[in-house]
Amino acid sequence: MIDGLLASADLGWLEPGTHLCAFPRDERQATRIAATFVDQGLSAGDQLLYVASEEQADALIAMLPAHVRGHEALATGQLLVTSFAEAYGAERPTDLDVIGEGFRAAAERSRALGFPGLRVAARMDELAPLLGSAEQVLRWERLSTALQRELGVSSVCLYDRGRLDDEQAALLAEEHAALAPEMAETPLASFLAVDEPWGLRVNGEIDISNGELLQRLLLSRASVAPRLHLDLEGLTFADVGTLSRLRSVAAGLPETGWLALEGVPAFVQRTLDICGLGHEKLRVAP
């Protein structure tokens, strides 16, 4: 905790719109916190925006675990990297709402690209020089909390602890819901957006705890293009409820839509056959 104010967030069950903070002691710890946040968000199928320098972004990519395929996430646009100036502006804004409109536009773009949610990890050490005072920083953080709740955008604001005294850190902490952890449990499954062909790639296990998440992701992708490919080559377990959800998604697609399952493990094919979960819009590649 920081001064008894905040506990660590559980990134595995992060409510959309949650505003987190972190006060890393050094650059390596800052990268670990950001990488954990990005890892959990990519695994959940959300789009991730990292506001950082090119050097900091390279360090984050190198630290991401293999299962999230960081370079692929960059290539598909599920992971975006932008500089602080591009995200917040290079000149002092006359109105903080101008920055807020940038967040609103980013959330709209994310949905238009078929992602169910947007998460932002931002290096914040340039914020005070941009806004001109610590009071303006606190005003922005307060405005950001309300805006993120409205848009369903989750974030972590990363502040260099060495640049803040105890009072400044405590005031900033009060404007956030919790601390972003340095480490988190590896999720049961990871979901990577794929553009060619359009759809998702799944790795790991899917059961009652994350089956609804998969359905949410497929529906988000289908809202953009209803002909979906689901790569299951890395799937190691799926319960009947999960496969029933896939049938439900396929059945609800438009007349010209379909859900194509590719790299289907033998146990999935057997369950589909035994339970009679086939559907004309649920295609299983040979």
Contacts in CASP RR format, 6 or more apart in sequence:
PFRMAT RR
TARGET T0000
AUTHOR 0000-0000-0000
METHOD contacts of the structure
MODEL  1
MIDGLLASADLGWLEPGTHLCAFPRDERQATRIAATFVDQGLSAGDQLLY
VASEEQADALIAMLPAHVRGHEALATGQLLVTSFAEAYGAERPTDLDVIG
EGFRAAAERSRALGFPGLRVAARMDELAPLLGSAEQVLRWERLSTALQRE
LGVSSVCLYDRGRLDDEQAALLAEEHAALAPEMAETPLASFLAVDEPWGL
RVNGEIDISNGELLQRLLLSRASVAPRLHLDLEGLTFADVGTLSRLRSVA
AGLPETGWLALEGVPAFVQRTLDICGLGHEKLRVAP
1 7 0 8 1.000
1 179 0 8 1.000
2 23 0 8 1.000
2 169 0 8 1.000
2 170 0 8 1.000
2 173 0 8 1.000
2 179 0 8 1.000
3 166 0 8 1.000
3 169 0 8 1.000
3 170 0 8 1.000
3 173 0 8 1.000
5 170 0 8 1.000
5 173 0 8 1.000
5 174 0 8 1.000
6 21 0 8 1.000
6 173 0 8 1.000
6 176 0 8 1.000
6 177 0 8 1.000
6 178 0 8 1.000
6 179 0 8 1.000
7 178 0 8 1.000
7 179 0 8 1.000
8 178 0 8 1.000
8 179 0 8 1.000
8 180 0 8 1.000
8 181 0 8 1.000
9 18 0 8 1.000
9 20 0 8 1.000
9 177 0 8 1.000
9 178 0 8 1.000
9 179 0 8 1.000
9 180 0 8 1.000
9 181 0 8 1.000
10 184 0 8 1.000
11 36 0 8 1.000
11 37 0 8 1.000
11 40 0 8 1.000
11 41 0 8 1.000
11 180 0 8 1.000
11 181 0 8 1.000
11 184 0 8 1.000
12 40 0 8 1.000
12 44 0 8 1.000
12 184 0 8 1.000
12 185 0 8 1.000
12 187 0 8 1.000
14 40 0 8 1.000
14 41 0 8 1.000
14 154 0 8 1.000
15 154 0 8 1.000
16 117 0 8 1.000
16 152 0 8 1.000
16 153 0 8 1.000
16 154 0 8 1.000
17 148 0 8 1.000
17 149 0 8 1.000
17 151 0 8 1.000
17 152 0 8 1.000
17 153 0 8 1.000
17 154 0 8 1.000
17 155 0 8 1.000
18 148 0 8 1.000
18 154 0 8 1.000
18 155 0 8 1.000
18 177 0 8 1.000
18 178 0 8 1.000
19 141 0 8 1.000
19 144 0 8 1.000
19 145 0 8 1.000
19 148 0 8 1.000
19 149 0 8 1.000
19 154 0 8 1.000
19 155 0 8 1.000
19 157 0 8 1.000
19 175 0 8 1.000
19 176 0 8 1.000
19 177 0 8 1.000
20 37 0 8 1.000
20 154 0 8 1.000
20 155 0 8 1.000
20 156 0 8 1.000
20 157 0 8 1.000
20 176 0 8 1.000
20 177 0 8 1.000
20 178 0 8 1.000
20 179 0 8 1.000
20 180 0 8 1.000
21 156 0 8 1.000
21 157 0 8 1.000
21 158 0 8 1.000
21 159 0 8 1.000
21 172 0 8 1.000
21 173 0 8 1.000
21 175 0 8 1.000
21 176 0 8 1.000
21 179 0 8 1.000
21 180 0 8 1.000
22 30 0 8 1.000
22 33 0 8 1.000
22 156 0 8 1.000
22 157 0 8 1.000
22 158 0 8 1.000
22 159 0 8 1.000
22 179 0 8 1.000
22 180 0 8 1.000
23 159 0 8 1.000
23 160 0 8 1.000
23 161 0 8 1.000
23 164 0 8 1.000
23 169 0 8 1.000
23 172 0 8 1.000
23 173 0 8 1.000
23 179 0 8 1.000
24 30 0 8 1.000
24 32 0 8 1.000
24 33 0 8 1.000
24 158 0 8 1.000
24 160 0 8 1.000
24 161 0 8 1.000
25 161 0 8 1.000
25 162 0 8 1.000
27 56 0 8 1.000
27 59 0 8 1.000
29 182 0 8 1.000
30 56 0 8 1.000
30 123 0 8 1.000
30 158 0 8 1.000
30 160 0 8 1.000
31 56 0 8 1.000
31 59 0 8 1.000
31 60 0 8 1.000
31 63 0 8 1.000
32 63 0 8 1.000
32 182 0 8 1.000
32 183 0 8 1.000
33 156 0 8 1.000
33 158 0 8 1.000
33 180 0 8 1.000
33 181 0 8 1.000
33 182 0 8 1.000
34 50 0 8 1.000
34 52 0 8 1.000
34 56 0 8 1.000
34 60 0 8 1.000
34 121 0 8 1.000
34 123 0 8 1.000
34 156 0 8 1.000
34 158 0 8 1.000
35 60 0 8 1.000
35 63 0 8 1.000
35 64 0 8 1.000
36 180 0 8 1.000
36 181 0 8 1.000
36 182 0 8 1.000
36 183 0 8 1.000
36 184 0 8 1.000
37 119 0 8 1.000
37 121 0 8 1.000
37 156 0 8 1.000
37 180 0 8 1.000
38 48 0 8 1.000
38 50 0 8 1.000
38 60 0 8 1.000
38 64 0 8 1.000
38 68 0 8 1.000
38 79 0 8 1.000
38 119 0 8 1.000
38 121 0 8 1.000
39 64 0 8 1.000
39 65 0 8 1.000
39 68 0 8 1.000
39 184 0 8 1.000
40 184 0 8 1.000
40 187 0 8 1.000
41 48 0 8 1.000
41 119 0 8 1.000
42 48 0 8 1.000
42 64 0 8 1.000
42 68 0 8 1.000
42 70 0 8 1.000
42 73 0 8 1.000
42 78 0 8 1.000
42 79 0 8 1.000
42 190 0 8 1.000
42 192 0 8 1.000
43 67 0 8 1.000
43 68 0 8 1.000
43 187 0 8 1.000
43 189 0 8 1.000
43 190 0 8 1.000
43 191 0 8 1.000
44 187 0 8 1.000
44 191 0 8 1.000
44 213 0 8 1.000
45 78 0 8 1.000
45 115 0 8 1.000
45 116 0 8 1.000
45 190 0 8 1.000
45 191 0 8 1.000
45 192 0 8 1.000
45 193 0 8 1.000
45 200 0 8 1.000
45 213 0 8 1.000
45 217 0 8 1.000
46 115 0 8 1.000
46 116 0 8 1.000
46 117 0 8 1.000
46 118 0 8 1.000
46 119 0 8 1.000
47 77 0 8 1.000
47 78 0 8 1.000
47 79 0 8 1.000
47 80 0 8 1.000
47 110 0 8 1.000
47 113 0 8 1.000
47 115 0 8 1.000
47 117 0 8 1.000
47 118 0 8 1.000
47 119 0 8 1.000
47 193 0 8 1.000
48 73 0 8 1.000
48 78 0 8 1.000
48 79 0 8 1.000
48 80 0 8 1.000
48 118 0 8 1.000
48 119 0 8 1.000
48 120 0 8 1.000
48 121 0 8 1.000
49 80 0 8 1.000
49 81 0 8 1.000
49 82 0 8 1.000
49 87 0 8 1.000
49 106 0 8 1.000
49 118 0 8 1.000
49 119 0 8 1.000
49 120 0 8 1.000
49 121 0 8 1.000
50 56 0 8 1.000
50 57 0 8 1.000
50 60 0 8 1.000
50 79 0 8 1.000
50 80 0 8 1.000
50 81 0 8 1.000
50 82 0 8 1.000
50 120 0 8 1.000
50 121 0 8 1.000
50 122 0 8 1.000
51 82 0 8 1.000
51 83 0 8 1.000
51 84 0 8 1.000
51 87 0 8 1.000
51 88 0 8 1.000
51 120 0 8 1.000
51 121 0 8 1.000
51 122 0 8 1.000
51 123 0 8 1.000
52 60 0 8 1.000
52 81 0 8 1.000
52 83 0 8 1.000
52 84 0 8 1.000
52 121 0 8 1.000
52 122 0 8 1.000
52 123 0 8 1.000
53 83 0 8 1.000
53 123 0 8 1.000
54 81 0 8 1.000
56 123 0 8 1.000
57 81 0 8 1.000
61 70 0 8 1.000
61 71 0 8 1.000
61 74 0 8 1.000
64 70 0 8 1.000
65 186 0 8 1.000
67 186 0 8 1.000
67 190 0 8 1.000
67 203 0 8 1.000
67 204 0 8 1.000
68 190 0 8 1.000
68 192 0 8 1.000
69 192 0 8 1.000
70 79 0 8 1.000
72 192 0 8 1.000
73 79 0 8 1.000
73 192 0 8 1.000
73 193 0 8 1.000
74 80 0 8 1.000
74 81 0 8 1.000
76 192 0 8 1.000
76 193 0 8 1.000
76 194 0 8 1.000
76 195 0 8 1.000
77 113 0 8 1.000
77 193 0 8 1.000
78 115 0 8 1.000
78 192 0 8 1.000
78 193 0 8 1.000
84 122 0 8 1.000
84 123 0 8 1.000
84 126 0 8 1.000
84 127 0 8 1.000
84 130 0 8 1.000
85 126 0 8 1.000
87 102 0 8 1.000
87 122 0 8 1.000
88 99 0 8 1.000
88 126 0 8 1.000
88 127 0 8 1.000
88 130 0 8 1.000
89 99 0 8 1.000
89 130 0 8 1.000
92 130 0 8 1.000
92 131 0 8 1.000
92 132 0 8 1.000
93 99 0 8 1.000
93 130 0 8 1.000
93 131 0 8 1.000
96 131 0 8 1.000
96 136 0 8 1.000
96 139 0 8 1.000
96 140 0 8 1.000
96 143 0 8 1.000
97 143 0 8 1.000
99 140 0 8 1.000
100 143 0 8 1.000
100 144 0 8 1.000
100 147 0 8 1.000
103 120 0 8 1.000
103 144 0 8 1.000
103 147 0 8 1.000
103 148 0 8 1.000
103 151 0 8 1.000
103 153 0 8 1.000
104 147 0 8 1.000
104 151 0 8 1.000
106 118 0 8 1.000
106 120 0 8 1.000
106 153 0 8 1.000
107 117 0 8 1.000
107 118 0 8 1.000
107 151 0 8 1.000
107 152 0 8 1.000
107 153 0 8 1.000
110 117 0 8 1.000
110 118 0 8 1.000
111 117 0 8 1.000
111 220 0 8 1.000
112 224 0 8 1.000
113 224 0 8 1.000
114 193 0 8 1.000
114 220 0 8 1.000
114 221 0 8 1.000
114 223 0 8 1.000
114 224 0 8 1.000
115 193 0 8 1.000
115 220 0 8 1.000
116 216 0 8 1.000
116 217 0 8 1.000
116 219 0 8 1.000
116 220 0 8 1.000
117 152 0 8 1.000
117 153 0 8 1.000
117 220 0 8 1.000
118 151 0 8 1.000
118 152 0 8 1.000
118 153 0 8 1.000
118 154 0 8 1.000
119 153 0 8 1.000
119 154 0 8 1.000
119 155 0 8 1.000
120 153 0 8 1.000
120 154 0 8 1.000
120 155 0 8 1.000
120 156 0 8 1.000
121 155 0 8 1.000
121 156 0 8 1.000
121 158 0 8 1.000
122 155 0 8 1.000
122 156 0 8 1.000
122 157 0 8 1.000
122 158 0 8 1.000
123 158 0 8 1.000
124 157 0 8 1.000
124 158 0 8 1.000
124 159 0 8 1.000
125 159 0 8 1.000
125 160 0 8 1.000
125 163 0 8 1.000
127 137 0 8 1.000
127 140 0 8 1.000
128 134 0 8 1.000
128 136 0 8 1.000
128 137 0 8 1.000
131 137 0 8 1.000
131 140 0 8 1.000
134 168 0 8 1.000
134 171 0 8 1.000
137 172 0 8 1.000
138 171 0 8 1.000
138 172 0 8 1.000
138 175 0 8 1.000
141 157 0 8 1.000
141 172 0 8 1.000
141 175 0 8 1.000
141 176 0 8 1.000
142 175 0 8 1.000
144 155 0 8 1.000
145 175 0 8 1.000
145 176 0 8 1.000
145 177 0 8 1.000
147 153 0 8 1.000
148 154 0 8 1.000
148 155 0 8 1.000
156 180 0 8 1.000
157 172 0 8 1.000
157 176 0 8 1.000
158 180 0 8 1.000
159 169 0 8 1.000
159 172 0 8 1.000
161 169 0 8 1.000
164 172 0 8 1.000
173 179 0 8 1.000
187 210 0 8 1.000
188 204 0 8 1.000
188 205 0 8 1.000
188 206 0 8 1.000
188 207 0 8 1.000
188 209 0 8 1.000
188 210 0 8 1.000
189 202 0 8 1.000
189 203 0 8 1.000
189 204 0 8 1.000
189 205 0 8 1.000
189 206 0 8 1.000
189 210 0 8 1.000
189 214 0 8 1.000
189 235 0 8 1.000
190 202 0 8 1.000
190 203 0 8 1.000
190 204 0 8 1.000
191 200 0 8 1.000
191 201 0 8 1.000
191 202 0 8 1.000
191 213 0 8 1.000
191 214 0 8 1.000
191 217 0 8 1.000
192 200 0 8 1.000
192 201 0 8 1.000
192 203 0 8 1.000
193 199 0 8 1.000
193 200 0 8 1.000
193 221 0 8 1.000
194 200 0 8 1.000
194 201 0 8 1.000
194 229 0 8 1.000
194 231 0 8 1.000
197 229 0 8 1.000
197 260 0 8 1.000
198 221 0 8 1.000
198 224 0 8 1.000
198 225 0 8 1.000
198 227 0 8 1.000
198 228 0 8 1.000
198 229 0 8 1.000
199 218 0 8 1.000
199 221 0 8 1.000
199 228 0 8 1.000
199 229 0 8 1.000
199 230 0 8 1.000
199 231 0 8 1.000
200 214 0 8 1.000
200 217 0 8 1.000
200 218 0 8 1.000
200 221 0 8 1.000
200 228 0 8 1.000
200 229 0 8 1.000
200 230 0 8 1.000
200 231 0 8 1.000
201 231 0 8 1.000
201 233 0 8 1.000
201 234 0 8 1.000
202 214 0 8 1.000
202 230 0 8 1.000
202 231 0 8 1.000
202 232 0 8 1.000
202 234 0 8 1.000
202 235 0 8 1.000
203 234 0 8 1.000
203 235 0 8 1.000
204 234 0 8 1.000
204 235 0 8 1.000
204 236 0 8 1.000
204 237 0 8 1.000
205 235 0 8 1.000
205 236 0 8 1.000
205 237 0 8 1.000
205 238 0 8 1.000
206 214 0 8 1.000
206 235 0 8 1.000
206 237 0 8 1.000
206 238 0 8 1.000
206 239 0 8 1.000
206 242 0 8 1.000
207 237 0 8 1.000
207 238 0 8 1.000
207 239 0 8 1.000
207 242 0 8 1.000
208 239 0 8 1.000
208 241 0 8 1.000
211 241 0 8 1.000
211 242 0 8 1.000
211 245 0 8 1.000
212 245 0 8 1.000
214 242 0 8 1.000
214 245 0 8 1.000
215 245 0 8 1.000
215 248 0 8 1.000
215 249 0 8 1.000
218 228 0 8 1.000
218 230 0 8 1.000
218 246 0 8 1.000
218 249 0 8 1.000
218 259 0 8 1.000
219 249 0 8 1.000
221 228 0 8 1.000
222 228 0 8 1.000
222 249 0 8 1.000
222 253 0 8 1.000
226 253 0 8 1.000
226 254 0 8 1.000
226 256 0 8 1.000
226 257 0 8 1.000
226 258 0 8 1.000
227 256 0 8 1.000
227 257 0 8 1.000
227 258 0 8 1.000
227 260 0 8 1.000
228 249 0 8 1.000
228 253 0 8 1.000
228 257 0 8 1.000
228 258 0 8 1.000
228 259 0 8 1.000
228 260 0 8 1.000
229 260 0 8 1.000
229 262 0 8 1.000
230 246 0 8 1.000
230 259 0 8 1.000
230 260 0 8 1.000
230 261 0 8 1.000
230 262 0 8 1.000
231 262 0 8 1.000
231 263 0 8 1.000
232 238 0 8 1.000
232 261 0 8 1.000
232 262 0 8 1.000
232 263 0 8 1.000
232 264 0 8 1.000
232 265 0 8 1.000
232 268 0 8 1.000
233 262 0 8 1.000
233 263 0 8 1.000
233 265 0 8 1.000
234 265 0 8 1.000
235 265 0 8 1.000
235 268 0 8 1.000
236 265 0 8 1.000
237 267 0 8 1.000
238 267 0 8 1.000
238 268 0 8 1.000
238 271 0 8 1.000
240 271 0 8 1.000
240 275 0 8 1.000
240 277 0 8 1.000
243 268 0 8 1.000
243 271 0 8 1.000
243 272 0 8 1.000
243 275 0 8 1.000
243 277 0 8 1.000
244 275 0 8 1.000
244 277 0 8 1.000
246 259 0 8 1.000
246 261 0 8 1.000
246 277 0 8 1.000
246 282 0 8 1.000
247 277 0 8 1.000
247 278 0 8 1.000
247 279 0 8 1.000
247 282 0 8 1.000
249 259 0 8 1.000
250 258 0 8 1.000
250 259 0 8 1.000
250 279 0 8 1.000
250 281 0 8 1.000
250 282 0 8 1.000
251 279 0 8 1.000
251 281 0 8 1.000
251 282 0 8 1.000
252 281 0 8 1.000
253 259 0 8 1.000
253 281 0 8 1.000
257 281 0 8 1.000
258 281 0 8 1.000
258 282 0 8 1.000
258 283 0 8 1.000
259 281 0 8 1.000
259 282 0 8 1.000
259 283 0 8 1.000
260 283 0 8 1.000
260 284 0 8 1.000
260 285 0 8 1.000
261 268 0 8 1.000
261 282 0 8 1.000
261 283 0 8 1.000
261 284 0 8 1.000
261 285 0 8 1.000
262 285 0 8 1.000
263 285 0 8 1.000
264 284 0 8 1.000
264 285 0 8 1.000
269 284 0 8 1.000
271 277 0 8 1.000
272 278 0 8 1.000
272 284 0 8 1.000
END
